[in-house]
Amino acid sequence: MPLIVQKFGGTSVGSIERIHHVAEKIIEAKNEGNQILVVVSAMSGETNRLVNLASQVDSVPNARELDVLLTAGEQVSMALLAMTLHKLGYEATSMTGYQAKIHTDSNHNNATIERIDTAPIRALLDDDQIVIVAGFQGVNAKGDITTLGRGGSDTTAVALAGALQAKECQIYTDVDGVYSCDPRVVKQSKKLDTLDFPSMEEMARRGAKVLHLPCVQHAWRHNVPLRVLSSFEEGEGTLIAGNDCLNDIAGIAIQRDMVRIECLNQDLPSLMSHCQLLGIEVCSVIEETERAALIIKPDISAKLKLVFAEKIRNSEYVSLLTVVGSRTQEIVVSSHGLLSEGEIDVQHHLLQQQSLTLVISPTQVDIAANILHNAYIVARETQGYLKKEVHFG
């Protein structure tokens, strides 16, 4: 009997009514002849409420005790969902990360899953039960509760799907799939029926928020097909599978609020070392004739400025617009031309194997996204964008 792993986020289990709706979806999949393992997040807003309580006690709470507190949210969700399934006539058992034997390292608040002992879950599945596991949590070698950090419930679902060799891992969210661009920005964006792992990883890395990057990477590494679905609408969603980048242009991702930190070329190695020491993620490196620049997230730029202020020559807010696909190397010239026609200044571009990232003013990034989406995704359906590329040289 095939195994399906289903993950439901905080919005999906945000009320008793929504939990009942989730239970009906689970039952539908169960009645189709599948074994079902469910991973749940805390109810919408619950984790923030618990963090706020902790901050009222201590502005920097003890990391171990914070993990103990935060895991309470997922335990509420799993128990309520199990109760609902029981009421509807289906056998279900809820399990904490400890009970599910999800073993992690000891990095409290941002732990990494090291291994999963699947025996307890397999026994319940073989007994024809629906198993509900609390996402976001595990246990370290000392038996302490740990949490997995941002996107941890997605990571839990994918890790369990890999360990149990599930047919598919279904991520239920408040959107009905992965789109070619943020539909709030580009009205003509299109839902993708399928997407390969290389493209999804690059889109997640470059700002697409539908799936967290570690979740995509873990699924790809363990060859677990992912499907993104809506909890509130019917549909097949988007299936993410395959190791080869198959789309000429798969989509466009936006990183809206970034900071460009400039220094002299000779100071770049020192600046990079400071970033490494401070644990600052560098999104992009730009090297020009006399100056170099790093692009980092704004919430950590103040930390870098504090220790490297004397070497920083300039800093400004920028946005990154990334076109993802197997043939992005062929659109460098035309993308600059299209944006120039729209009076949009491209400060710099970064070309990688399957992505082209353009550095643009935050005030122009939405317009730029629409121009490139229209040229490379909408227009290709009728005339093919590569013919247009020849025109631009």
N, C-alpha and C positions, 0 to 999 in steps of 0.2 A: 504494500500500500504506500503510495507516494506521500512524502511529508512536505507540508507547506508551513513556512514561518511567516506570521503576520505581525507587523509592528504598528501600534496605534499611538499617536502623539497626544500631547496634552489637550489640544483642541478637540480631538476625537473623543476623549473620555472626560470632557469638561463638565458634564452634568449627568445626573441619573438617567435622563432621557437619552442622552447621547451614548451612554454606556449600554443601554438597552438596544440602541441601533447597532452598535458595534457587535453585540452578542448575536444579533440576527445575521450579520455578515459572516461571523465565525461559523454559525450553524449551517449557513448556505454552503460554505466551503467544505465543512465536515460531511454534509449529506451528499456531496459530489464524490465521496469515496476517498477522502484524504485524511491522513493524520494531521492534527493541527497543534502547532506550538505558537503561542501568542506572547509578545513582549509589549509591555505598556509603559508609558511615561506617567509622571504625576499629572493630576488634573490641572488644567490651564490656570496659571497664576500661583499654584501651590508652592512651587520651589522658591519663587520670589518672596512669598510670604514667610517661608521658613528662614531664608537668608536675612530678611529684615528683622525677624525675631532675634537671630544670632547677633546681628550688628547692634541691637539695642543692649545686649549684654556686654559685647566687646567689639570694638571696631576691627580688630584682627583676631577673630576667634581661633581657638585651638583646632588645628586641621583635622585631627582624628575625630574630635567630638562633632565638628561640623559635618563630617561624613555620616556619622551616626544619625544626626538630625535630618539631613537632606534625604536620606534613603526612605524616610517615613512616607514621603509623598507617593512614591511608586507602590508602596505596600498598601496604601489606601485604595489605589486604582485596581490593583490585581485582586484584592479581596472582594471589592464591589462587583467586579466583572465575573468572578467565580460564582458569587451568590446569584447573580442574574442568570447565568447559564444553568445553575441548579434549579432555579425557579421555572425555567423554560424546559426542564426535563432532560438536561444533558449533564453527564458526569464531567466535572472539571476540578482541577487541583491547582492552587496558586503556590508559587515558590519564590522565596527571596533569592538574591544572588548567592548567598551562603548555602541555602538548601539545594540550589541548582548546581552547586560546586563550580562556580565560576572563579577561578584562581587568578589573582592579579599580583603585580608588584606592590611595593609599600609607598608609592607616591600618592599620598592622600590628596584628594580633590582633583587629581588628574592621573589616575592609575591606568596601567596598561594590562590588558588581559594576556596572561601567559599560557594558560591551558584551561580546558574544560573537561571535567569528568562527567561523561554523558550518561553513565549507568542509571542514576535516579530518574532522569527524564525519560530515557528509553523504556524503563520499567512501566512508567505511567502511560506512555504512548502505546505500548504493547497491551496494556490493560484497557485500551480503547478510550482513554480519558483525553480530554482537552487540557493541555498544560499551559498555565499562564505564569510567565516569569517577569519579575520586576526588572525593568531596564535600568541602566545607568549605574549598576552596583555589582560588587564582587567581594571577595575576601582575600586577605593576604596570608602569608605563611604563619603569622602569629594568631590568625583567627580574627583579626580586626576587620571591620566593615570598611570598604573603600568605594569611592565613586570615580567614574570614568571621565569626568569633564564634559565640556560642551559637546552635544550630539551623542552622548553616551548611550542612550537607549537604542539609537540606530546601530551603533557599534555592537551592542549586546545582541541584537537581532541577527546581524550578519555573522558574528562569531559563532552563535549557536547554529545557524544554518550551515556554516562550513563544517563545524564539528560533527553535526548529525547528517551531513550529506543530503540536505534538503533539495527538493526539486526546484524550489524558488523561494526567494525572500521578498515578501510584499511589504512595502513601506506606505502606509496610509497617512495622508496629510490633508491639508485644506485646499490643495490644488489637484487637478485631474491628470497630471503628468509633467514631464519635462518639456519646456517650450524652447523654441529657437532663440528667443530673447525674453526678457522680462515683459510680460504682457501689459504691465502697468505703464511701461515706457514706450513700447512698440505695439501699437494696436493690431498690426498685421502679423504679429508673431504667431507661429504655428506649433501646435502640439506634435511632438515627435512620437511616432508609433514605436520605433526602435532606436537604440543608440548604442554605440560600442563603448567599451570601458575606457580606452585612451581618450576619447572625446569627452566623456562624462567626467573623468578625472581632471582634465584641463579646465573644463567649464567650472567645476566645483572649486578648483584652485584659484580661478580668476574671477570669482564673485557670484556665480550662480548658487542660490541659497536653498534650492529644493532638497539637496542631499549634502551632508557634511563630508568633507574630503576624507577623513579617516574611514568612514563607512564605505565609500567607493573603493578606496585602496584595499581595504580588507576583503571586500567582495571579489575584487579582481584577482588578488593574490590567491584566494582560495576557490576561484572559479565558481562563485555563487551567483546565478542570475538574479538581478534585482528588478523589481517592478514597482514603479511609483504610481499610486492610485489615490483617488479622492475618497474620503470617508463619507462624503455627503452627496456624491453623484455616481451614477452607474457608468461603467465604461471599462475599457481594457487597459487604460493608463499608458505608461511608457515602459517597455522592456529594455533593460540594459544588460547586454551580454556580448561576448566576443572580444578577442584580443587585437584585432586589426582595425585601424581607423578607416572606415569604409565611405564616409561622407566627404565629398569635395569640400563643402562648407556645412558643418553641422549646426553651428549656432554662434551667438555673440553674447559675451558675458561682460558685466559692468562692475567695476570697483569704483564707487563714487567718491568716497572721502579718503584720500590718501595724501601723504606729505612727501614732497621732494626735498631732500636735504643735499645741498651742494657743498663741495669742498675742492681744494686743489688736487690735481691728479696724484701728487706725491703723498698726500694725506689719506688717500683711499684705503690702503692696507691697514692703517691704524684705525680708521673709522670702522672697517669691517670687523677688526678684532674687538673693538668696544661693543659692537652689536652682538657678537658671539658671547662675550663675557656677560652681557646684560640680558641675554636670552631674547634678543629682538629679532623677529623674523624679517628678513629683507625680501620684499616682493620682486624688486627689479634693481639692476645695477646699470647705470648709464656712464659710459666713458667717452669724453669728447677730447678735443685738442689740448686744452689747458685745464679744464675742470671735469670733475666726475660727480655723480649724484647717486644717492640711494633713494628708493621709494619704499616707504614704510607706512604702517597704519598710524593714524593721528594720536591714538590713545597712548602710544609708547614713544612718540617723538619727543615729548617733554623730557623723558628720562635721558634720552641721548643728548639733547641740547644741554642738559645740566652738566654732563661730564665732558662734553666735547665742544662747548660753546666757542672757544677761541679759534677753532679750526673751521667752523661752519661759515661759509661765505654767503649763503642765502638759503631760505626755506620758503616754500609756498605750497598751497593746496593744489592738488591735481586729481584728475580721474584717469582710470585706465579702461580702455575699451579693447577687448580681446576677441578676435575672430578665430574660431576653432574649426579645423578640418584638415584633410590630407593634402590640400593643394593651396594652402595659404601663402606659400612662397611665390606663387604666380600672381598674387593680387597686391603686392607691395606698391608698385607704381600706380596702379589704378585706384587703390584706396586713397592715396595721397591726392590724386587728381580729383576724385569725387568730392572729397572733403574741402579741397581748395575751391572748387566751384561753389560750394555751399558757404564759403567764407569762414571756414573752420581751420584754425591753425593747429597742425600736428607738431608738438614740441619735439617729439622723438618717437622712434619705433623700435621694437624689440622683436626679432624674428627667431622663432624656434621651430623644431621639426614639424609640429602640427598646430602652430598658433602664431598669430601676428598681433602684438600688443601695441596700441597707439596711446601715447601720453597726450591728454587733451585737457583743456580748461574745464572745471566742473560746470561752468555755466553753459557749455556747448556739448557736453557728452550725450545728452538725450537726443539732440538733433542729429549728432554724428551717428548714433546707434540706428536711428531711423533711416538715414541715407544709406548706410552700408547694408542694413538688413534688406532694404528694398532692392539694392543692386545685386546682392549675392545670394539671397534666399528667395525673395518673391519673384524677381525677374527671371531667375534661372529656370523656373517652372515653364516659362513660355518661350524663352529664346536661348538660354544657356549663358552663364556669365563669362565663360572662358572665351567666347567670341568677342565679348566686350573688352576683355583684357588685351587682345591683340590691338585694338584701337588705341589703348592707353600706352602701349609699348611694353 
